[in-house]
Amino acid sequence: MEKISPTKNISYRELTDDIITLSKHEKSSHNFYKKIKSLKNIKFKIRAPEKLWTALFFLFKNPSNETSINTLFEFTENNTTLDLSIPEILLISASLMRASAFDLALSFRDSAQKLALEAPINSIFSNENLFAYHIASLYEKGDYNRIESTIIESKKSNLMSDKYYRKEEQIRGIFSKTSKKKSCEFSDFIRNKSIAVVSPAHSLKLDGDEIDSYDLVVKCNHRINSSREAAIKGKRCDISYYSTAIANYIEEYSIDIDNLISWQVYKSESFINSKYSLHPRKRSTTYFDYIFFTGSLTAIPNLLIDLITHGAGKIKVFHADLMTTYKRTLDYDPIKGSNGLEKFNNSIRDFSHHDPFTQFNLIKALKDNKLIDTDRELEKIISSGIKEFSRTLNESYAIKNHQWTKL
C-alpha cells in the first residue's frame, strides 16, 4: 500500500459535516462529546478533554459565545493542545472554520505546526505521516535548505513513496529556482510567455485592457455562456482550468464549453476523454496537495503551481481575494445555486477542505520569491499578514452579520 500522509487522506470536510450534524441534534454537550469519541469516520484517537468539545458545542449553537471563544483560546495559549495528535488538532481547526472562528482556527493550526516542527528527530524519521507534516511545516517557514537535508536523510531509509519524493522535488525546485521545466506540448505553448491569471472573484476594477495585453489569459471554469465582463475581466481566455465539480456539471447537463480557447485543463484525468469536450488540446493537472500542510489547493494556487512548473514567463494575478469574500462572478459555479444562504453555507463548508491558511502561505511564498506578481488588492491582503487575514475572514463570514443561525 502506497504511503500517503494524512494531509491527503483525511477528509476534514466530511468529518466536520458529521460533527455539525451532531451539534444540531444533541441537546446535551456531554452526549455530544460521547458521540464525537465514537464517530466511525474518525480514524484517530480523540484525546481532547470534554471541556474543549463542550466549548465547541456551544460555539456551534452560538458563534458569538464569548465563554466558548475564551476557553478555546486558553487551550492554545496554555499549550494544552500539545498533548493531542496533529490530525485531531487540525480537525478542531477545521471545525472552528465552520463556526466562522478563523482566528481561533489559525491558533489551533499553529499548534499543530509547532508539534510537527518540534517533534523528536527519531520520530520524524520513523513515521511517514509525521515526516510529511514536518516537511510541509518547513515549507511554510521557507526553510528550504533544511528541507533538502531532511529529504536526503529520509531517502536513506526509503521512508516515503517515490511519488511523494517526485512531487516534493518539483515543489522545492520551484522555490529554489532549480526545477527542470516540463517538456510537452502545453509547456511549449506557455514557455516564457507573459500570463494574466484572472480570478473569478467579484471585482469592480476596470482591468480588462491590461489583462488582454498579456501573451496569454488564464481563467477558471470558462464556458461558452460565461459572462465576459470585458471591461473588468478582459475579453480573452486562452487557457481555462476546470474544477472537478464543474467538469461533473458539464457532463451531467451537457453544457457547451468553449472549444475555441487554446487549452482546457482539468483537475482529473477522467475528463480528458469526455464526449462533451471535443477540444484537441486538453490535459489534467498534477496533484500536489499532500506536499502542503493541510487541505486541498483551491483553483488559483493550483493553477499557478501548474503554470510555473511548465515554464511560464511573467505571471500576474488579477482579482484574487483568497476567499475573503464569497462573491464570485455570477456564472462561475452554477452548482452552488443562486440564493445567498446556499452560497454562504457552501463557502463556509469548503474552508474545511480548502484550508485558507495553506492558500495564503503558498501565494505569499510565490510572491516573496518573485515567482508571481499581483494586483494591489491581493498585495494588500498578503502584506497585512496571516493574523489580519484570519480576522478579515471572521468579519466576512461572521454568521451573525448575515443574520443566519444555521451552519
Phi, psi and omega per residue, in radians:
M1 nan 2.319 -3.086
E2 -1.215 2.490 -3.130
K3 -1.491 2.056 3.058
I4 -2.317 2.427 -3.051
S5 -1.332 2.835 3.102
P6 -1.056 -0.325 3.097
T7 -1.059 -0.375 3.110
K8 -1.832 -0.633 -2.981
N9 -1.374 -0.614 -3.021
I10 -1.491 2.170 3.105
S11 -1.667 1.634 -3.127
Y12 -1.197 -0.422 3.100
R13 -1.119 -0.802 -3.139
E14 -1.233 -0.674 3.124
L15 -1.128 -0.727 3.120
T16 -1.230 -0.490 2.999
D17 -1.006 -0.816 -3.134
D18 -1.092 -0.743 -3.097
I19 -1.143 -0.749 -3.127
I20 -1.196 -0.653 3.070
T21 -1.049 -0.755 3.097
L22 -1.076 -0.751 -3.101
S23 -1.118 -0.512 3.128
K24 -1.316 -0.641 -3.008
H25 -1.562 -0.431 -3.095
E26 -1.586 2.366 3.099
K27 -1.638 -0.359 -3.096
S28 -1.895 2.301 3.107
S29 -1.152 -0.534 3.126
H30 -1.165 -0.770 3.094
N31 -1.138 -0.653 3.078
F32 -1.022 -0.818 3.141
Y33 -1.095 -0.764 -3.132
K34 -1.094 -0.711 -3.109
K35 -1.300 -0.522 3.035
I36 -1.047 -0.774 -3.098
K37 -1.166 -0.339 -3.100
S38 -1.876 0.123 3.122
L39 -1.086 2.191 -3.054
K40 -1.208 -0.481 -3.092
N41 -1.331 -0.249 3.101
I42 -1.518 1.974 -3.019
K43 -1.645 0.064 3.100
F44 -2.116 2.809 -3.072
K45 -1.313 2.339 3.060
I46 -1.466 1.966 -3.108
R47 -1.877 -0.303 -3.095
A48 -1.037 2.403 -3.109
P49 -1.168 2.807 -3.118
E50 -1.012 -0.564 -3.116
K51 -1.031 -0.692 3.141
L52 -1.165 -0.837 -3.118
W53 -1.186 -0.509 3.050
T54 -1.134 -0.747 3.103
A55 -1.079 -0.726 3.090
L56 -1.108 -0.732 -3.141
F57 -0.978 -0.850 -3.105
F58 -1.315 -0.429 3.058
L59 -1.224 -0.649 3.055
F60 -1.112 -0.652 3.133
K61 -1.218 -0.644 -3.119
N62 -2.559 1.710 -3.087
P63 -1.059 -0.173 3.109
S64 -1.735 0.156 -3.079
N65 -1.161 1.801 -3.054
E66 -1.141 -0.603 3.133
T67 -1.092 -0.780 3.113
S68 -1.113 -0.767 -3.126
I69 -1.063 -0.810 -3.139
N70 -1.130 -0.700 3.117
T71 -1.063 -0.763 -3.096
L72 -1.214 -0.685 3.078
F73 -1.108 -0.633 3.124
E74 -1.072 -0.621 -3.141
F75 -1.069 -0.711 -3.134
T76 -1.375 -0.640 -3.119
E77 -1.191 -0.538 -3.123
N78 -1.632 0.150 3.140
N79 1.053 0.375 3.105
T80 -1.110 -0.501 -3.109
T81 -1.170 -0.312 -3.097
L82 -1.195 -0.184 3.072
D83 -1.505 -0.096 -3.085
L84 -1.720 2.949 3.055
S85 -1.476 2.765 3.131
I86 -1.053 -0.819 3.121
P87 -1.027 -0.648 3.136
E88 -1.180 -0.726 3.125
I89 -1.096 -0.702 3.128
L90 -1.202 -0.549 3.043
L91 -1.128 -0.744 3.099
I92 -1.097 -0.749 3.117
S93 -1.049 -0.805 3.131
A94 -1.119 -0.638 3.110
S95 -1.136 -0.675 3.137
L96 -1.144 -0.586 3.075
M97 -1.104 -0.615 3.135
R98 -1.175 -0.311 3.068
A99 -1.769 0.233 3.139
S100 1.069 0.474 3.119
A101 -1.819 1.222 -3.000
F102 -1.267 -0.570 3.098
D103 -1.157 -0.654 3.049
L104 -1.170 -0.740 3.129
A105 -1.033 -0.723 3.114
L106 -1.124 -0.680 -3.142
S107 -1.086 -0.758 3.094
F108 -1.190 -0.688 3.108
R109 -1.057 -0.725 3.089
D110 -1.049 -0.648 3.111
S111 -1.125 -0.695 3.114
A112 -1.119 -0.709 3.112
Q113 -1.161 -0.647 3.105
K114 -1.057 -0.728 3.085
L115 -1.058 -0.756 -3.102
A116 -1.176 -0.677 -3.089
L117 -1.316 -0.577 -3.046
E118 -1.750 0.142 3.133
A119 -1.111 2.550 3.099
P120 -1.015 2.486 -3.089
I121 -0.983 -0.734 -3.117
N122 -1.118 -0.552 3.093
S123 -1.237 -0.718 -3.126
I124 -1.064 -0.728 -3.071
F125 -1.550 0.124 3.092
S126 -2.093 0.002 -3.095
N127 -2.400 1.938 -3.054
E128 -1.126 -0.532 3.136
N129 -1.210 -0.806 3.105
L130 -1.126 -0.660 3.113
F131 -1.047 -0.776 -3.135
A132 -1.104 -0.732 3.081
Y133 -1.103 -0.687 -3.118
H134 -1.105 -0.840 -3.138
I135 -1.117 -0.755 3.130
A136 -1.064 -0.662 3.110
S137 -1.162 -0.682 3.099
L138 -1.118 -0.620 3.080
Y139 -1.076 -0.759 -3.120
E140 -1.210 -0.392 3.062
K141 -1.524 -0.186 -3.140
G142 1.295 0.412 -3.100
D143 -1.630 1.269 -3.009
Y144 -1.231 -0.561 3.112
N145 -1.137 -0.742 3.128
R146 -1.166 -0.613 3.091
I147 -1.046 -0.840 -3.088
E148 -1.060 -0.797 -3.115
S149 -1.168 -0.620 3.133
T150 -1.209 -0.698 3.106
I151 -1.106 -0.787 3.138
I152 -1.030 -0.769 -3.134
E153 -1.114 -0.700 -3.098
S154 -1.184 -0.510 -3.118
K155 -1.195 -0.374 3.131
K156 -1.109 -0.546 3.123
S157 -1.871 0.150 3.122
N158 0.909 0.816 -3.031
L159 -1.121 -0.764 -3.037
M160 -1.847 2.944 3.124
S161 -1.283 2.779 3.076
D162 -1.051 -0.638 3.135
K163 -1.084 -0.768 3.126
Y164 -1.033 -0.839 -3.104
Y165 -1.089 -0.680 3.124
R166 -1.104 -0.815 -3.119
K167 -1.144 -0.760 -3.132
E168 -1.094 -0.701 -3.137
E169 -1.105 -0.659 3.105
Q170 -1.125 -0.783 3.137
I171 -1.150 -0.774 3.139
R172 -1.099 -0.649 3.118
G173 -1.096 -0.572 3.106
I174 -1.098 -0.833 -3.040
F175 -1.392 -0.471 3.074
S176 -1.539 -0.115 3.138
K177 1.030 0.615 3.105
T178 -2.084 0.140 -3.053
S179 -1.200 2.534 3.039
K180 -1.442 2.057 -3.114
K181 -1.169 2.434 -3.122
K182 -1.140 2.597 3.126
S183 -2.041 1.917 3.119
C184 -2.881 3.121 -3.091
E185 -1.085 -0.692 3.133
F186 -1.141 -0.737 3.101
S187 -1.057 -0.759 3.133
D188 -1.064 -0.583 -3.093
F189 -1.256 -0.657 -3.035
I190 -1.803 -0.185 -2.979
R191 -0.961 2.191 3.069
N192 1.115 0.186 3.133
K193 -1.565 2.577 3.062
S194 -1.325 2.397 -3.024
I195 -2.303 2.243 2.995
A196 -1.700 2.073 3.078
V197 -1.748 2.063 -3.026
V198 -1.890 1.996 3.122
S199 -1.295 2.633 3.079
P200 -1.387 0.023 -3.131
A201 -1.080 2.566 -3.141
H202 -1.063 2.366 3.106
S203 -2.609 2.627 3.042
L204 -1.947 0.052 -3.107
K205 -1.321 2.332 -3.119
L206 -1.496 1.278 -3.076
D207 -1.706 0.073 -3.005
G208 -0.948 -0.792 -3.096
D209 -1.150 -0.733 3.114
E210 -1.123 -0.754 3.132
I211 -1.020 -0.808 -3.099
D212 -1.248 -0.192 3.126
S213 -1.404 -0.215 3.137
Y214 -1.329 2.739 3.131
D215 -1.024 -0.729 -3.116
L216 -2.352 2.571 3.078
V217 -2.085 2.223 -3.118
V218 -1.971 2.286 3.095
K219 -2.320 3.074 -3.096
C220 -2.014 2.387 3.016
N221 0.976 0.683 -3.095
H222 -1.243 2.329 3.105
R223 -2.360 2.903 -3.084
I224 -0.996 -0.675 -3.104
N225 -1.591 0.278 -3.135
S226 -1.109 2.463 3.088
S227 -1.180 2.113 -3.043
R228 -1.245 -0.725 -3.090
E229 0.741 0.873 -2.947
A230 -0.965 -0.694 -3.093
A231 -1.176 -0.453 -3.107
I232 -1.747 -0.915 -3.028
K233 -1.708 -0.121 -3.097
G234 1.561 2.720 -3.111
K235 -1.405 -0.501 -2.927
R236 -1.617 2.732 2.886
C237 -2.609 1.908 -3.121
D238 -1.636 -0.576 3.135
I239 -2.350 2.294 3.062
S240 -2.116 2.293 3.052
Y241 -1.745 2.281 -3.088
Y242 -1.945 2.279 3.050
S243 -1.270 2.811 3.109
T244 -1.072 -0.700 -3.122
A245 -1.088 -0.779 -3.136
I246 -1.214 -0.677 3.098
A247 -1.067 -0.711 3.069
N248 -1.101 -0.720 3.139
Y249 -1.091 -0.744 3.136
I250 -1.055 -0.766 3.138
E251 -1.193 -0.796 -3.050
E252 -1.124 -0.672 -3.058
Y253 -1.894 0.214 3.085
S254 0.919 0.811 -3.112
I255 -1.336 2.354 3.098
D256 -1.301 2.254 3.051
I257 -1.953 2.803 -2.971
D258 -1.362 1.808 3.136
N259 -1.478 0.084 3.119
L260 -1.580 -0.256 3.087
I261 -1.264 2.830 -3.000
S262 -1.306 -0.695 -3.102
W263 -2.470 2.494 2.964
Q264 -1.994 2.259 -3.113
V265 -2.157 2.198 -3.083
Y266 -1.935 2.744 3.127
K267 -1.443 -0.273 -3.127
S268 -2.274 2.449 3.125
E269 -1.123 -0.399 -3.051
S270 -1.088 -0.351 -3.098
F271 -1.628 -0.058 -3.113
I272 -1.094 -0.638 -3.115
N273 -1.748 0.365 -3.119
S274 -1.087 2.380 3.138
K275 -1.258 -0.214 -3.125
Y276 -1.559 -0.121 3.055
S277 -2.158 1.955 -3.137
L278 -1.707 0.244 -3.060
H279 -1.147 2.349 -3.123
P280 -1.295 -0.357 -3.096
R281 -2.139 1.743 3.105
K282 -2.549 2.670 -3.076
R283 -2.733 3.022 3.086
S284 -2.002 2.692 3.117
T285 -1.464 2.973 3.078
T286 -1.709 2.378 3.081
Y287 -1.414 2.235 3.064
F288 -2.065 0.150 -2.955
D289 -0.907 -0.783 -3.017
Y290 -1.362 0.065 2.979
I291 -1.462 -0.423 -3.084
F292 -1.664 2.885 -2.889
F293 -1.106 -0.875 3.110
T294 -2.755 2.568 3.080
G295 1.546 2.828 3.104
S296 -1.632 2.568 3.131
L297 -1.224 2.472 3.023
T298 -1.401 3.122 -2.972
A299 -1.012 -0.875 -3.026
I300 -1.172 -0.894 3.085
P301 -1.010 -0.689 -3.113
N302 -1.106 -0.815 -3.098
L303 -1.272 -0.504 3.077
L304 -1.116 -0.775 3.069
I305 -1.041 -0.742 -3.126
D306 -1.106 -0.798 -3.126
L307 -1.136 -0.737 -3.115
I308 -1.129 -0.756 -3.124
T309 -1.195 -0.290 3.106
H310 -1.748 0.182 2.949
G311 1.570 0.405 3.112
A312 -1.043 2.665 3.065
G313 -1.478 -2.298 3.133
K314 -1.126 2.275 3.103
I315 -2.112 2.251 3.019
K316 -2.172 2.336 -3.106
V317 -1.744 2.220 3.128
F318 -1.942 2.380 2.928
H319 1.229 0.075 3.104
A320 -1.244 2.320 -3.119
D321 -2.141 0.184 3.132
L322 0.912 0.656 3.059
M323 1.111 0.449 3.055
T324 -1.284 -0.131 2.927
T325 -2.450 2.593 3.128
Y326 -1.574 0.077 3.133
K327 -1.330 2.254 3.087
R328 -2.272 2.908 3.034
T329 -0.949 2.502 -2.924
L330 -0.969 -0.587 -3.048
D331 -1.779 0.180 -3.061
Y332 -1.093 -0.813 -3.075
D333 -2.401 1.485 -3.125
P334 -1.152 -0.275 -3.096
I335 -1.138 -0.627 -3.008
K336 -1.429 0.091 3.030
G337 1.378 3.085 -3.021
S338 -1.863 -0.283 -3.096
N339 -1.448 2.563 -3.015
G340 -1.066 -0.692 -3.104
L341 -1.093 -0.753 -3.133
E342 -1.129 -0.775 3.134
K343 -1.125 -0.713 3.136
F344 -1.094 -0.848 -3.122
N345 -1.101 -0.683 3.125
N346 -1.202 -0.631 3.100
S347 -1.129 -0.783 3.104
I348 -1.050 -0.780 -3.120
R349 -1.089 -0.679 -3.071
D350 -1.150 -0.439 -3.134
F351 -1.080 -0.532 -3.136
S352 -1.275 -0.235 3.068
H353 -1.802 -0.734 3.119
H354 -1.843 1.405 -3.081
D355 -0.924 2.084 -3.049
P356 -1.155 -0.451 -3.103
F357 -1.362 -0.521 2.995
T358 -1.096 -0.763 3.138
Q359 -1.122 -0.789 -3.132
F360 -1.028 -0.875 -3.074
N361 -1.124 -0.623 3.141
L362 -1.236 -0.818 3.128
I363 -1.068 -0.726 3.118
K364 -1.077 -0.761 3.141
A365 -1.101 -0.723 3.123
L366 -1.108 -0.714 3.134
K367 -1.250 -0.755 -3.137
D368 -1.063 -0.574 -3.140
N369 -1.581 0.197 3.074
K370 1.020 0.594 3.090
L371 -1.602 -0.329 3.059
I372 -2.477 2.784 2.945
D373 -1.998 2.777 -3.112
T374 -2.361 2.835 3.004
D375 -1.347 3.085 -3.026
R376 -1.154 -0.586 -3.096
E377 -1.114 -0.829 3.134
L378 -1.210 -0.643 3.080
E379 -1.024 -0.715 -3.136
K380 -1.142 -0.726 3.133
I381 -1.095 -0.801 -3.093
I382 -1.183 -0.791 -3.064
S383 -1.208 -0.364 3.128
S384 -1.251 -0.329 3.107
G385 1.657 2.817 -3.005
I386 -1.259 -0.527 3.117
K387 -1.206 -0.730 3.082
E388 -1.149 -0.635 3.058
F389 -1.011 -0.770 3.136
S390 -1.117 -0.654 3.127
R391 -1.212 -0.607 3.078
T392 -1.121 -0.715 3.081
L393 -1.099 -0.714 3.081
N394 -0.930 -0.847 -3.081
E395 -1.220 -0.717 -3.084
S396 -1.197 -0.593 -3.051
Y397 -1.959 0.234 3.122
A398 -1.045 2.119 -3.061
I399 -1.096 -0.620 -3.134
K400 -1.151 -0.523 3.133
N401 -1.221 -0.421 -3.123
H402 -1.712 0.030 3.113
Q403 1.020 0.571 3.087
W404 -2.104 2.354 -3.077
T405 -1.869 -0.219 -3.129
K406 -1.670 2.346 -3.130
L407 -1.363 nan nan
